Amino acid sequence: MRLRRRPANPRAEPVVALVDVVFFLLVFFMLVARLDASAPFQVTPPTAVSGRDMPGGGVTLSVAADGALAVNGQAAGADWIDRVRRAALAEDVELIRVNADAATPLRHVLPLFTELEALELADVVLVVTPETGQ
């Protein structure tokens, strides 16, 4: 009578390799993804009747209803134009978005566009909400 040896259990694949892959994917997506900065105050953009989709990325200048400003989610004062310039140069952007509240008086918004276009760093666009009743 011959006794047979039980076959050895196959070696399990090391989990360390899988952890490395997941870590590299996590780092990759963190570097590639850009999270849009939100303003430190509530901003409800005006409603647009016409327009087109806005490309992503760029520097965001938020304007509150009372005229308060924020650049990329951080409150800004009189130095807002320098902050926008530094952010645009640091990020090498093609777009500056002005995210103004619908209740913001025009006297707070128009001078911003004049100064932003004088920078000649990028295109300047106004963020609006598309009209829903079409």
N, C-alpha and C positions, 0 to 999 in steps of 0.2 A: 504494500500500500504506500502510495506516494503522498506526502503532505505538501500542499501548495502554500507558498507564502502569500500572504495578503499583499496586494499591490500597495506600494507606498502612496500616501495621499499626495496629490499634486500640490506643488508649492503655490501659495496664494500670491497674487500680484501685489507688489508693494503699493500702499496707499499714498506714500510720499510723492510719487510721480503725479498722481491726480491732484493733490493739494498744490503742487507747484504750478500745474496748468491753470487751475482755478485762480491762484494768486496772480499769475501773469495776465489772465483775462481781466481780472478786477482792476489791476493797475492800468492796463491798456484803455479800458473804457473810462476810467477816471481822468486820464490824460486827454482823451479824444472828446469827451462830452463837455458841453458848456452849459452851465445852468444859468438861466437869465436871472439877473439881479432884480429883486423886488424893492420897491421904494419903502422907506420907513413910515410912509403915510398912505392912506387909501387913495387910489387913483382909478377913476372910472372914465375910460376914453370916450370921446364923442362918437356918435353914430354916423357912418358914412353911407351915402346913397350909391356911390360908385367907387371904384378903386381896384387894386389888385393885391394879391398876397405879398406880404413883406418877407424878404429873405431873413434868415436867422443870423445871429451873431451881431457884433457891433457894440458900441458904447450906448448905454441908455441914460438919458437925462429925463428925470421925472419931475413934473411940476404939479404941486398941490393946488387946490382951489384958492388958497390964500396967497399963492405965489412962492411958497417954499420950494427949494430945489434939492434934488438928490442925484448924485452921479454913481451909476452902477450900484444902487441900493444904499449908498452912504450919504447922509445929510451933508449938504454943501452950503456955503454962504457966499460971500462976495468973490471967493476964489474959484467959483464953479468953472469958469472958462479954462483956467489953468489945469484943473482936475480932468476936464474933458480932453484937453490937449495931451496931457501925460498918458491918460488911459488909451487914447487913440494911437499914440506912438508906440506905447508898450505892447499893445495887442495887434498892431499893424492891421487896423480895421479898414473896411471899405464903407462903413455905414455908421451914422449917428442917429439914434432914434430919440425923438422927443415924445415922451409919454405924458401928455397933459390931461388933467381932469376935465371932464365936460363942462364943469362949472367955473373953470378958470377964465377970468376976463382976458380978452384979447391983448390988452395992454401989458400983460405979464408974459405972453407967449411970443408976440411978434419981435420984440427986441432980441430974444434968444436966437431966433432964426438968423437975424442979421449978423450977430456976432459969431454964430457957428459957421455960417457960410464964408465969413471972412477968414476963418482958419484954413480953408481950402485943403483940409485933410481927408475928407470923405464926403459922401452924399448925406444929406440931412433929410429925414422923413418924419412925418407926424403919424403916431400910432392912433388908429381909429378902430371902432367896433363895426363889423359889417351889419347892414340893415337886415333884419330877419324876416320882414313881411313882403318879400318879393315874389 
